[in-house]
Each structure stands twice: as C-alpha cells, then as structure tokens.
Amino acid sequence: MTCFDTIVIGSGPAGLSAALAAAEKGARVLLCERLRTFGLKLLASGGSKCNVSNVLDESAFMSAFGREGRFMKPALDNAYHDWLFGFLKSRNVPLKCVDSFHYFPKSERARDVLNAFSSAFLALGGTMRNECRIDRILTECDSVSGVETADGEMISCRSVVLAGGGTAWPTLGGSRHGLNLAVALGHTLAPLYPAMAPLLIRERWVRELTGIALPDSELTFSRGRFRFRNRGELLFTHDGLSGPCAIDLAGDLAETCVRNGGDTELVFRPDAAKDAAAWRSVIDGWRVKEGRRQLRTVLGWIFPRALADAFCTLANCGDEKLCELPSAVRDRLASLLGGVSLTAYGSGPIERAMAMKGGIRLKEISPATLESRLVHRLYFAGEIMDLTGPCGGYNIQWALSSGRLAGSSAAG
C-alpha cells in the first residue's frame, strides 16, 4: 500500500496552499486532482488574470464576510498579506495594485500564480496526481487512516486536507464531490446557493435593457430584521442584473427567495448617491435651467437613453417640457429614481455562479487549526466551508490563507 503523511484533495488555491504548507513542514504530501488539469478554477479567475487579494487589513477583510468572518482570524493571523506577497515575489511573481484596491500578478497571468505554488511544492518533494478521484476517506477509531481512489487503490496517510471546493462553475470542475466525502464522515451542510451570480428579475423592462451598464448603482433587500445593501457597477442582462453590485448579493438573495417561498422585493437605485429628495432637487433645477427641453431628453444626458425612456414610462411622463411638468409628476419620477421596486426570484443558475454560498458548517470545524471536530486528522480549506465573501480578491485570499493553516496543521 502506498503511504503518505498528508493527502490534499483538490488543486485549487486552497489545495495548492495546503500542500505547500504541509511539505514545508517536512511531510510527504500527495496532492490529488480528479480532473485532468490542475487548478482549473484558479486559471479562469479574474478573467484569467487572477485577483489574488485586496488592500484591506485583516479586520476589514473579515467584516466583508459578515457575522461569521471572525472564524477566519487564526488563519489570517497565520498567513495574510506579508506571507502571500513575499512568497509570490520569491517565485518571481510580483503583484500590482489595480484601482487602489485589487491585487493581481504584474504579468496578469493566473497561470503564474498556479506555477508558483506547484513548482515550490514539487521542489520540496511533493507528489501531484491528476485524474485521481478520491471516493472515500478511510478512518480508524474516528481518525483518518487513508483514502480509497475510484480505481480501488488504497493509500494510507496520517491526515487529509479536504479542499475540493463547491458546486459553482461545474464546467470548471465544480461539484458536490468534496462535500459528499465530508458528509459520508458525519459532517452536515449549510444549504447551498449560487453566489457571485446574476440576479434573476421578473420585470420585463429590466430584461429589455440588456447590455446597459451603470457605474455606481445601489441594490437593497431585506430578510426579517436583516437588511442587505450593495453599491457599485451594475450590468443589465437578458434575465436580470449582473456586475459587482448585483453578484455580491446573489447568495443572500437566493437564500431569501427560498425562505420566502418565492419572490423577494429588490429596490434598485440607478445612482447610489441620490435618494428621492436629491432627485427632486435635481429635477427642479432642470425645470429652471432647461425648462424648454423635454424631460426625456435631459434625463438621457444622465443615463443611457433606453434607461431614461424606461423611467419615463414608469412615471408616465417624458414628452412634456420640463417647465410644464406638474409637481405630482416630478414627485413620482423622483421617487422612482430614488429607488424603484423590482421582483427578484433568485440568482444563478449554478452554471453561471462564480462561488457557492453554504458548505460544511463552521461549528463542526476548529478555527484554530481548521481540523474537523468530528474526525481527528481531517482538515478543511477554502470554499468547501460555509464562508463566502464578495468578489474582489476575498475568496482567493481566504482559500490561500485557510489552505496554509490547514496544511501546516495537518503536517504538525
């Protein structure tokens, strides 16, 4: 029987980081990937440019993950910017900060990040196997003892790091495979939803604006006493809304729709900086300065013409001269521009989601080591856990940081 100290399942950023960390501790490490290509999701991330992190300090970074963000503290204390930036620089993959927030490799090639981790791992004597599907994690007395492959091969080991990712991006390997391995050992899952995916909207007028982009919009919805809000670039699609403003809300919106048993009210503000009162002031100003022009024309100076026309239709106005616009119509238009109600019925589909909300419940994992509380010497890293951040370098940084803690703990 083949024998290793640590077996890492999954070759995404979490698995690569875990394998390297364990090898640096002197462990004999096997990295298993069930697909033919290693790190397929990593290679596609950020448009193949790989947004590995962002400028936020640890506290702000954790806050972006919501109430459960504090779970990340031991992993981030162990490995955050100093480690990641220093490691990549040592492998001739320096980073650059884009738009004062996002970090990418200067080369803008995701493959350089993949090669940095894999080459460092192999240089330490690590073993990488592709097309190696693990069908079962073996245990003795509630402790990991090995794995069984789809070919029936038994491989013994002292520890396993489960970094198999989630169900998002099935064309790039997303599946329930890693989740099922954990469930077979007694772990439970928080419900799974498409995250970082388009929002599905029922209103036809929204879907008719396909291709229109806005630089700074706001979307808001509620679930009980919780209020979800995001602002940023928004893109209209054939079935709803996309862009950073929308996709960061996808997981929470999908969960809300399921809990509601159907539709959820979503408030859309085309200009995040202006509420209804601000728009009434703007419209009154136009009435004075541009009184002889049609409202539709002037609103088209602010927004793409198709969107301006849509708001005029909603407000039942537009062809009037501004100087002739009644106060009630100005109020109605200002109210709509300050936040128009839309009907959302979910997010996704999973084929278009870049991440998964849900996964292994955090209460079943020790944050100090990322070891399972149910099975000794089983560790978790990355997206497989019930912890998902917004787009913008959050999830890759978490995958790398959690992988490093899990790998070093597994080899300890």
C-alpha positions as CSV (number, residue, x, y, z in Angstrom):
1,M,0.0,0.0,0.0
2,T,1.3,3.5,-0.9
3,C,1.9,5.7,2.1
4,F,2.0,9.4,2.6
5,D,1.9,11.7,5.6
6,T,-0.7,14.1,4.2
7,I,-3.1,13.8,1.3
8,V,-4.7,17.0,-0.1
9,I,-7.9,16.6,-2.1
10,G,-8.4,19.4,-4.6
11,S,-5.8,21.5,-6.5
12,G,-7.5,24.9,-6.4
13,P,-5.8,27.8,-4.4
14,A,-6.8,26.2,-1.1
15,G,-5.4,22.8,-2.0
16,L,-2.2,24.2,-3.5
17,S,-1.5,26.3,-0.5
18,A,-2.3,23.4,1.9
19,A,0.0,21.0,0.0
20,L,2.9,23.5,0.0
21,A,2.4,24.3,3.7
22,A,2.5,20.6,4.7
23,A,5.5,20.0,2.5
24,E,7.4,22.9,4.1
25,K,6.8,21.1,7.5
26,G,8.7,18.1,6.1
27,A,5.6,15.9,5.4
28,R,5.4,13.5,2.5
29,V,2.4,15.0,0.6
30,L,0.2,13.8,-2.2
31,L,-2.0,16.4,-3.9
32,C,-4.9,14.7,-5.7
33,E,-7.0,16.3,-8.5
34,R,-9.9,14.4,-10.0
35,L,-9.7,16.5,-13.3
36,R,-7.1,16.3,-15.9
37,T,-6.0,19.9,-15.4
38,F,-4.7,21.2,-12.0
39,G,-6.1,24.5,-10.7
40,L,-8.7,24.9,-13.4
41,K,-10.9,27.4,-11.5
42,L,-7.8,29.4,-10.5
43,L,-6.7,29.6,-14.1
44,A,-10.0,31.1,-15.0
45,S,-10.3,33.5,-12.1
46,G,-10.4,37.2,-12.7
47,G,-10.7,36.7,-16.5
48,S,-7.5,34.5,-16.3
49,K,-5.7,37.4,-14.6
50,C,-6.2,36.2,-11.0
51,N,-7.3,38.8,-8.5
52,V,-5.4,37.2,-5.5
53,S,-6.2,39.7,-2.8
54,N,-7.1,43.3,-2.0
55,V,-5.8,46.2,0.1
56,L,-8.0,45.6,3.2
57,D,-6.4,44.9,6.6
58,E,-7.4,41.8,8.4
59,S,-10.3,43.3,10.4
60,A,-11.9,44.9,7.4
61,F,-11.3,41.8,5.3
62,M,-13.1,39.6,7.9
63,S,-16.0,42.1,8.1
64,A,-16.7,41.6,4.4
65,F,-17.7,38.0,5.2
66,G,-20.4,39.0,7.6
67,R,-21.2,37.7,11.0
68,E,-19.0,34.5,10.5
69,G,-15.9,36.5,9.5
70,R,-14.4,36.2,12.9
71,F,-13.9,32.5,12.2
72,M,-11.1,33.5,9.8
73,K,-8.9,35.2,12.3
74,P,-6.5,32.4,13.2
75,A,-5.9,31.6,9.5
76,L,-5.4,35.3,8.6
77,D,-3.1,35.8,11.7
78,N,-1.1,32.9,10.4
79,A,-0.9,33.9,6.8
80,Y,-2.1,37.1,5.2
81,H,-0.5,39.8,3.0
82,D,3.1,39.6,4.3
83,W,3.2,35.9,3.6
84,L,1.4,35.9,0.3
85,F,3.1,38.9,-1.2
86,G,6.5,37.7,0.0
87,F,6.0,34.2,-1.3
88,L,4.9,35.2,-4.8
89,K,7.7,37.7,-5.0
90,S,10.2,35.0,-4.1
91,R,8.8,32.9,-7.0
92,N,9.2,35.9,-9.4
93,V,5.5,36.6,-9.4
94,P,5.3,40.2,-8.1
95,L,1.9,41.7,-7.6
96,K,0.5,45.1,-8.6
97,C,-2.4,47.0,-7.1
98,V,-5.1,47.9,-9.6
99,D,-7.6,50.8,-9.0
100,S,-6.1,51.2,-5.5
101,F,-7.8,48.1,-4.2
102,H,-7.3,44.8,-6.1
103,Y,-4.1,42.9,-6.3
104,F,-3.1,41.0,-9.5
105,P,0.1,39.5,-10.7
106,K,2.0,42.1,-12.7
107,S,2.1,39.6,-15.5
108,E,-1.8,39.4,-15.4
109,R,-1.5,35.6,-15.8
110,A,-3.3,33.3,-13.4
111,R,-1.0,30.5,-14.6
112,D,2.0,32.3,-13.0
113,V,0.3,32.0,-9.6
114,L,-0.5,28.3,-10.2
115,N,3.0,27.6,-11.3
116,A,4.5,29.4,-8.3
117,F,2.7,27.1,-5.8
118,S,3.0,23.9,-7.8
119,S,6.7,24.4,-8.6
120,A,7.5,25.2,-4.9
121,F,5.6,22.2,-3.8
122,L,7.3,19.8,-6.3
123,A,10.7,21.2,-5.3
124,L,10.1,20.0,-1.8
125,G,9.4,16.5,-3.0
126,G,5.6,16.7,-3.2
127,T,3.6,14.5,-5.5
128,M,0.8,15.7,-7.7
129,R,-1.7,13.3,-9.3
130,N,-4.3,14.4,-11.8
131,E,-7.3,12.3,-12.8
132,C,-7.2,10.9,-9.3
133,R,-10.7,10.8,-7.8
134,I,-10.9,10.0,-4.1
135,D,-14.1,8.1,-3.5
136,R,-13.7,7.5,0.2
137,I,-11.7,8.8,3.2
138,L,-10.8,5.9,5.4
139,T,-10.9,6.1,9.2
140,E,-9.9,4.0,12.2
141,C,-11.3,4.9,15.7
142,D,-12.6,8.3,14.3
143,S,-9.2,9.3,13.0
144,V,-8.1,9.5,9.3
145,S,-6.1,6.5,8.2
146,G,-6.1,6.8,4.4
147,V,-8.1,7.2,1.2
148,E,-9.6,5.0,-1.5
149,T,-9.5,6.1,-5.1
150,A,-12.1,5.5,-7.8
151,D,-9.7,2.8,-9.2
152,G,-9.9,0.9,-5.9
153,E,-6.3,1.9,-4.8
154,M,-5.9,2.2,-1.1
155,I,-3.4,5.0,0.0
156,S,-2.6,5.3,3.7
157,C,-1.9,8.6,5.4
158,R,-1.9,10.3,8.7
159,S,-4.0,13.3,7.7
160,V,-6.3,14.6,4.9
161,V,-7.0,18.2,3.9
162,L,-10.3,18.4,2.1
163,A,-10.1,21.3,-0.3
164,G,-12.5,20.1,-3.0
165,G,-14.3,23.4,-3.4
166,G,-18.0,23.7,-4.0
167,T,-20.7,23.3,-6.7
168,A,-20.1,26.6,-8.6
169,W,-18.7,26.6,-12.1
170,P,-19.4,23.0,-12.9
171,T,-17.8,23.4,-16.4
172,L,-14.6,24.1,-14.5
173,G,-15.0,21.2,-12.1
174,G,-17.4,22.5,-9.5
175,S,-19.3,19.6,-7.9
176,R,-20.5,18.1,-4.7
177,H,-17.6,15.6,-4.7
178,G,-15.7,17.1,-1.7
179,L,-18.9,17.9,0.2
180,N,-20.1,14.3,-0.2
181,L,-16.8,13.0,1.2
182,A,-17.3,15.1,4.3
183,V,-21.0,14.2,4.7
184,A,-20.1,10.5,4.5
185,L,-18.0,11.1,7.6
186,G,-20.8,12.7,9.5
187,H,-20.5,16.3,8.6
188,T,-23.6,18.4,7.8
189,L,-24.0,21.1,5.2
190,A,-25.5,24.6,5.4
191,P,-27.9,24.9,2.4
192,L,-26.1,25.5,-0.9
193,Y,-27.0,28.5,-3.1
194,P,-25.4,30.1,-6.2
195,A,-23.2,33.0,-5.1
196,M,-21.4,35.7,-7.2
197,A,-24.1,35.1,-9.9
198,P,-26.6,37.2,-11.8
199,L,-29.8,38.2,-10.0
200,L,-33.0,36.9,-11.7
201,I,-35.6,39.7,-12.2
202,R,-39.2,39.3,-13.3
203,E,-39.8,42.8,-14.7
204,R,-39.7,42.8,-18.5
205,W,-38.5,46.3,-18.8
206,V,-35.3,45.4,-16.8
207,R,-34.6,42.5,-19.1
208,E,-35.1,44.7,-22.2
209,L,-32.2,46.8,-21.2
210,T,-29.6,44.0,-21.8
211,G,-26.1,45.3,-22.2
212,I,-26.6,48.7,-20.4
213,A,-24.1,49.3,-17.6
214,L,-24.2,51.9,-14.8
215,P,-21.0,52.9,-12.9
216,D,-22.4,53.3,-9.4
217,S,-25.9,51.9,-8.6
218,E,-27.4,50.5,-5.4
219,L,-29.5,47.4,-4.7
220,T,-31.2,46.7,-1.4
221,F,-33.4,44.0,0.0
222,S,-34.5,42.7,3.5
223,R,-34.9,39.4,5.2
224,G,-36.6,39.8,8.6
225,R,-34.5,42.2,10.6
226,F,-31.5,41.9,8.3
227,R,-31.0,44.4,5.5
228,F,-28.7,43.6,2.6
229,R,-27.3,46.5,0.5
230,N,-24.6,46.8,-2.1
231,R,-23.4,49.5,-4.5
232,G,-21.1,49.6,-7.5
233,E,-21.1,48.8,-11.2
234,L,-24.3,47.2,-12.5
235,L,-25.0,45.4,-15.7
236,F,-28.4,44.7,-17.2
237,T,-28.7,41.1,-18.7
238,H,-31.3,39.1,-20.6
239,D,-32.7,37.7,-17.3
240,G,-31.9,40.4,-14.8
241,L,-28.9,42.1,-13.2
242,S,-25.2,41.4,-13.0
243,G,-22.0,43.2,-12.3
244,P,-20.3,43.6,-8.9
245,C,-23.3,45.5,-7.4
246,A,-25.5,42.5,-8.1
247,I,-23.5,39.4,-7.9
248,D,-22.2,40.1,-4.4
249,L,-25.8,39.9,-3.2
250,A,-26.6,36.7,-5.1
251,G,-26.1,34.1,-2.3
252,D,-28.1,36.0,0.3
253,L,-30.8,36.8,-2.2
254,A,-31.1,33.2,-3.3
255,E,-31.4,32.1,0.3
256,T,-34.0,34.9,1.0
257,C,-36.1,33.7,-2.0
258,V,-36.1,30.2,-0.7
259,R,-37.0,31.2,2.8
260,N,-39.8,33.4,1.4
261,G,-41.1,30.6,-0.7
262,G,-40.9,32.7,-3.8
263,D,-40.2,36.3,-4.8
264,T,-38.3,39.0,-2.9
265,E,-38.6,42.7,-3.3
266,L,-35.4,44.3,-4.5
267,V,-35.0,48.1,-4.5
268,F,-32.9,49.5,-7.4
269,R,-31.4,52.9,-7.2
270,P,-29.7,53.8,-10.5
271,D,-27.4,56.4,-8.9
272,A,-26.3,55.2,-5.5
273,A,-25.6,58.8,-4.3
274,K,-29.1,60.2,-4.9
275,D,-32.2,59.5,-2.9
276,A,-35.7,60.7,-3.9
277,A,-35.2,64.1,-2.2
278,A,-31.9,64.7,-4.1
279,W,-33.6,63.7,-7.4
280,R,-36.5,66.1,-6.7
281,S,-33.9,68.9,-6.2
282,V,-32.2,67.9,-9.5
283,I,-35.4,67.8,-11.4
284,D,-36.5,71.2,-10.1
285,G,-33.1,72.6,-11.1
286,W,-33.6,71.2,-14.6
287,R,-37.0,72.9,-14.7
288,V,-35.4,76.3,-14.1
289,K,-32.3,75.9,-16.4
290,E,-33.7,73.6,-19.1
291,G,-37.4,74.4,-19.0
292,R,-38.0,74.3,-22.7
293,R,-36.5,70.9,-23.2
294,Q,-38.3,67.6,-22.9
295,L,-37.7,65.6,-19.6
296,R,-36.8,62.5,-21.7
297,T,-34.0,64.4,-23.4
298,V,-32.5,65.8,-20.2
299,L,-32.7,62.5,-18.3
300,G,-30.9,61.0,-21.3
301,W,-28.0,63.2,-20.5
302,I,-27.6,61.4,-17.2
303,F,-28.4,57.8,-18.1
304,P,-28.3,55.7,-21.2
305,R,-31.3,56.7,-23.4
306,A,-33.0,53.3,-23.1
307,L,-32.9,53.5,-19.3
308,A,-34.1,57.1,-19.3
309,D,-37.0,56.1,-21.5
310,A,-37.8,53.2,-19.1
311,F,-38.0,55.5,-16.1
312,C,-40.2,58.0,-18.1
313,T,-42.5,55.1,-19.0
314,L,-42.7,54.0,-15.3
315,A,-43.5,57.6,-14.3
316,N,-46.0,58.0,-17.1
317,C,-44.2,61.1,-18.4
318,G,-41.3,62.2,-20.6
319,D,-42.6,64.0,-23.6
320,E,-43.6,67.1,-21.6
321,K,-41.3,70.2,-21.5
322,L,-39.7,70.5,-18.1
323,C,-41.4,73.8,-17.5
324,E,-44.8,72.2,-17.9
325,L,-44.1,69.2,-15.6
326,P,-46.6,69.2,-12.7
327,S,-45.3,68.9,-9.2
328,A,-47.0,65.5,-8.7
329,V,-45.2,64.1,-11.8
330,R,-41.9,65.4,-10.5
331,D,-42.5,63.7,-7.2
332,R,-43.4,60.5,-8.9
333,L,-40.3,60.5,-11.1
334,A,-38.0,61.5,-8.2
335,S,-39.5,58.7,-6.1
336,L,-38.7,56.1,-8.8
337,L,-35.2,57.3,-9.4
338,G,-34.6,57.3,-5.6
339,G,-35.5,53.6,-5.5
340,V,-37.7,51.6,-7.8
341,S,-39.1,48.2,-6.6
342,L,-38.2,45.1,-8.6
343,T,-39.3,41.5,-8.2
344,A,-36.3,39.1,-7.8
345,Y,-36.9,35.3,-7.9
346,G,-33.4,34.1,-7.2
347,S,-29.9,34.0,-8.6
348,G,-27.8,31.8,-10.8
349,P,-28.1,29.4,-12.3
350,I,-25.3,27.5,-10.7
351,E,-23.6,27.2,-14.1
352,R,-23.1,31.0,-14.1
353,A,-22.1,31.3,-10.4
354,M,-18.5,32.0,-9.6
355,A,-18.8,30.8,-6.0
356,M,-21.1,28.8,-3.6
357,K,-22.8,30.0,-0.5
358,G,-23.1,27.3,2.1
359,G,-21.0,24.2,2.8
360,I,-19.5,22.4,5.8
361,R,-21.0,24.1,8.9
362,L,-18.3,26.1,10.7
363,K,-19.4,24.8,14.1
364,E,-18.0,21.4,13.0
365,I,-14.5,22.9,12.4
366,S,-12.0,24.2,14.8
367,P,-11.0,27.7,13.6
368,A,-7.6,27.4,15.4
369,T,-6.4,24.6,13.1
370,L,-9.3,24.0,10.6
371,E,-9.5,20.4,11.9
372,S,-12.8,18.6,11.9
373,R,-14.4,18.4,15.3
374,L,-15.9,15.1,14.3
375,V,-13.0,13.2,12.7
376,H,-9.4,13.5,14.0
377,R,-6.8,14.5,11.5
378,L,-9.3,15.7,8.9
379,Y,-8.9,19.3,7.8
380,F,-10.8,21.7,5.6
381,A,-9.7,24.6,3.4
382,G,-11.3,27.1,1.1
383,E,-14.8,27.2,-0.5
384,I,-15.9,23.9,0.9
385,M,-16.6,25.6,4.2
386,D,-19.7,27.7,4.8
387,L,-17.9,31.1,4.4
388,T,-18.2,33.1,1.2
389,G,-17.0,36.7,0.5
390,P,-17.8,39.2,-2.2
391,C,-15.9,39.5,-5.5
392,G,-12.7,41.4,-5.4
393,G,-9.9,39.0,-4.2
394,Y,-11.7,38.0,-1.0
395,N,-12.3,34.3,-1.8
396,I,-8.9,33.5,-3.3
397,Q,-7.1,35.2,-0.4
398,W,-9.3,33.2,2.1
399,A,-8.6,30.0,0.1
400,L,-4.8,30.6,0.3
401,S,-4.8,31.6,3.9
402,S,-7.1,28.8,5.1
403,G,-5.1,26.3,3.0
404,R,-1.9,27.3,4.6
405,L,-3.3,26.9,8.1
406,A,-4.9,23.6,7.3
407,G,-1.8,22.2,5.6
408,S,0.6,23.2,8.4
409,S,-1.8,21.8,11.0
410,A,-2.2,18.6,9.1
411,A,1.5,18.1,9.0
412,G,2.1,19.0,12.6
